[in-house]
Amino acid sequence: MSLSRRYHFAASHRLHTAKLSEEENKRVYGKCSNPYGHGHNYVLEVTVTGPVDPATGMIANLAELDPFVQREVIEPFDQRFLNEEVAEFREQVATTENVCREIFRRLKSFPLARLERVRVEETSKNSFEIEADVDAFDVVRA
Amino acid sequence: MIRITRKIEFSAAHFYHNPNFSVEENRRVFGKCNNPHGHGHNYVLEVTIAGEPDPTTGMVLDLKELKVILQTEVMERMDHRHLNYEVPELAGQIPTCENIAAVIWKLLEPKIKSGKLDRVRLYESPELFVDVSAGNGARA
């Protein structure tokens, strides 16, 4: 059994890598490479699994999961420019694939249930997800 | 294999309270969900059946049958009910999303005659849901 909780954060990013020329950046990332950046209302869906505690009827108490996600992800990401204000995205492109992996890395230490999946909706049309047991951690440095 | 999903909504009241906890412990663990007067949700239930389409009808199962099963097993038991007092299958359990979803799985599984129950997803709100899946701890 799994429990999923949805959170929201708004942030800006720019898709651009120093490994490519300006022309190549423009070709690969199109308008997402606009030097001033742009933003999204991201939706984060966090799924945890584990036994249901008979005393509480819960896999994880939201009173514990919510502040953990808040501290690890929402506070550092919300209303930020990801490229500059989240250290990990100084070294890798802040695509939502990489955002998804970074969020998984930050949340996997949740002590009270097993992190099963992180899903990030960049817009209502694009979503990205990563699951435990998939190579969640070989972050490609770009 | 094909999966088909049907969605229903029901409204119910509940509160969280463990009689083995002290008043303070109940308040600490369950927060405002411990309010003894209860509160309610519009639950959304998605039921997924997996199977091969019948070569004659082209259907995994007849959705009309599933509709009747959901009406009988879920709506009539839980819709506009107080889950702490009026649903015998939840007696002695705290009516969390986890426990309600597990009860719904147990009620539905034996009733599905064409295809197999693959997943029960229960939303307590658009921001919180529980999945019970075949093989991932339907009995957990």
Chai-1 contact restraints between the chains, C-beta under 6 A:
chainA,res_idxA,chainB,res_idxB,connection_type,confidence,min_distance_angstrom,max_distance_angstrom,comment,restraint_id
A,M1,B,V132,contact,1.0,0.0,6.0,A-B,restraint_1
A,M1,B,G137,contact,1.0,0.0,6.0,A-B,restraint_2
A,M1,B,A140,contact,1.0,0.0,6.0,A-B,restraint_3
A,S2,B,D131,contact,1.0,0.0,6.0,A-B,restraint_4
A,L3,B,V130,contact,1.0,0.0,6.0,A-B,restraint_5
A,S4,B,F129,contact,1.0,0.0,6.0,A-B,restraint_6
A,R5,B,L128,contact,1.0,0.0,6.0,A-B,restraint_7
A,R6,B,E127,contact,1.0,0.0,6.0,A-B,restraint_8
A,P51,B,A140,contact,1.0,0.0,6.0,A-B,restraint_9
A,V52,B,E98,contact,1.0,0.0,6.0,A-B,restraint_10
A,A55,B,N18,contact,1.0,0.0,6.0,A-B,restraint_11
A,T56,B,V29,contact,1.0,0.0,6.0,A-B,restraint_12
A,G57,B,I94,contact,1.0,0.0,6.0,A-B,restraint_13
A,G57,B,T96,contact,1.0,0.0,6.0,A-B,restraint_14
A,G57,B,E98,contact,1.0,0.0,6.0,A-B,restraint_15
A,G57,B,N99,contact,1.0,0.0,6.0,A-B,restraint_16
A,M58,B,T96,contact,1.0,0.0,6.0,A-B,restraint_17
A,I59,B,E98,contact,1.0,0.0,6.0,A-B,restraint_18
A,A63,B,G31,contact,1.0,0.0,6.0,A-B,restraint_19
